Amino acid sequence: MRGRKQWVALGILGVGALASALLVWLRPQAELETPAPVAPLIRIQSVTRAPIEFVVRAHGTVVPRTETDLVAQVAGEIVWVAPELVAGGFFAKGDPLLRIEPADYEAALESARAGLARAKSEHARASKDLARQRQLADQSIAAESRIDDAENAFAVGEAGLREARAKLTQARLDLERTEIRAPYDGRVREESVDIGRFVTRGVAVGTVYAVDYAEVRLPVPDRELSFLDLHLGFQGDAAGEGPAVRLAADFAGGAQSWQGRIVRTEGEIDPRSRTVSVVARIEDPYGRNAQGRVVPLAVGLFVEAEIRGRSVPDAVLLPRSALHDGDRVLVLDAESRLRFRSVDVLRVQGDEVVIGEGLSDGERVCVSPLAAPVEGMSVRVLDDAPELARAGS
């Protein structure tokens, strides 16, 4: 009984194995197909040759062209202070800013005038006496000692006269110096005076700076200097006007801009940053001579500068992504294949590159970043495949 069951089980397994073999042998055969390669989708830019002007960017802080400490040249009590002599006050050249009590210096001036009158009288008497003694000597009447005394008295009188004139000049200067006047059109940075304060000679009473024009020191990398029309050597007055510069800053609640010019370069290269500082000048930074209200270019303001550089009469401006291996671009031919082209790279500026020779008007340049482009690669232009462009957007 057991043996019969074993044979039945073996029979069932054999039939199953045979059925499986028949299924495998009779299955349909799938046809293998190689998928067609899909050409990369790229963006292009048509070449347009045109004049291009280089722009060099820098930044710096506005400083006054001249800053001066107001110093008392005589001692005394302050009896008057101009309303403009406060921090931020404006003044014009020659305006009185402060007065020191003049009474002592007026008395000294009167004393010097009296001393001069006395010296003139003594000098005149000594002159007459010398002339008389010489006349007597010519007649062999006067003694030699009398002539010597007369000549000595005349020399003393001359010295006394010069001394009296010098004292009078000094007294006049001291009296004038009791009033401090503005040395130029300017503004007060700070002051430290008040009526009734006693000041001594040499004490600073305030700090002022000129407002006829302001300056901005702009560090420029030495490699950028070739793009600027600057006189790097000594030119004296023949240097003329330098490149125009536009300054910009966020100030007074909005974006502001001012126009100026580069007037000189500093004489040294910073050994750490390898920069050369150029100095921009901005006329009338506070708009004192302007019509209407203007936003001032305040001293201490941090500004961004765009310096107009040299012009190239015929060049091409492309995105930086168009450049490969430093000096090659990919040009699309009539069969939509990429061709490498060596070009003359004039400048790489930010996200753009300026190309000189190597490209002609109307040629199409690939501006898409390709990982591994090869010569003759077939591509599709984005504008030629709108359905893909919509799918990828």
PERAMO-V596479 format. One record per backbone hydrogen bond with DSSP energy under -1.0 kcal/mol. NH is the residue of the N-H (numbers start at 1). CO is the residue of the C=O. If there is no record, write none. Layout:
<<NH CO> <NH CO>>
This chain:
<<5 1> <6 2> <7 3> <8 4> <9 5> <10 6> <11 7> <12 8> <13 9> <14 10> <15 11> <16 12> <17 13> <18 14> <19 15> <20 16> <21 17> <22 18> <23 19> <24 20> <25 21> <26 22> <42 380> <45 365> <47 363> <50 315> <52 312> <54 310> <56 307> <58 305> <60 303> <62 301> <63 215> <68 208> <70 206> <72 203> <76 199> <78 197> <79 99> <80 99> <82 97> <85 82> <86 84> <88 188> <89 86> <91 186> <94 182> <95 92> <97 180> <98 180> <99 80> <100 178> <101 77> <106 102> <107 103> <108 104> <109 105> <110 106> <111 107> <112 108> <113 109> <114 110> <115 111> <116 112> <117 113> <118 114> <119 115> <120 116> <121 117> <122 118> <123 119> <124 120> <125 121> <126 122> <127 123> <128 124> <129 125> <130 126> <131 127> <132 128> <133 129> <134 130> <135 131> <136 132> <137 133> <138 134> <140 137> <141 136> <147 143> <148 144> <149 145> <150 146> <151 147> <152 148> <153 149> <154 150> <155 151> <156 152> <157 153> <158 154> <159 155> <160 156> <161 157> <162 158> <163 159> <164 160> <165 161> <166 162> <167 163> <168 164> <169 165> <170 166> <171 167> <172 168> <173 169> <174 170> <175 171> <176 172> <177 173> <178 175> <179 176> <180 98> <182 95> <186 91> <187 209> <188 89> <189 207> <190 207> <192 205> <196 78> <197 194> <199 76> <202 72> <203 200> <205 70> <207 190> <208 68> <209 187> <210 66> <211 185> <214 282> <215 63> <216 280> <218 278> <220 276> <222 274> <224 221> <227 224> <228 225> <230 228> <232 230> <238 235> <239 236> <245 260> <246 306> <247 258> <248 304> <249 256> <251 254> <256 249> <258 247> <260 245> <261 281> <262 243> <263 279> <264 279> <266 277> <270 275> <274 270> <276 220> <278 218> <279 264> <280 216> <281 261> <282 214> <284 212> <287 284> <297 285> <298 296> <300 62> <301 298> <303 60> <304 248> <305 58> <306 246> <307 56> <308 244> <309 54> <310 227> <312 52> <315 50> <316 355> <318 353> <320 351> <322 319> <323 320> <324 328> <328 324> <329 341> <331 339> <332 364> <333 337> <336 333> <338 377> <339 331> <341 329> <343 327> <344 357> <346 354> <347 354> <349 352> <352 349> <353 318> <354 347> <355 316> <356 344> <362 47> <363 360> <365 45> <366 330> <367 43> <376 338> <377 374> <379 336> <380 40> <382 42> <384 381> <385 382> <389 385> <390 386> <391 387> <392 388>>
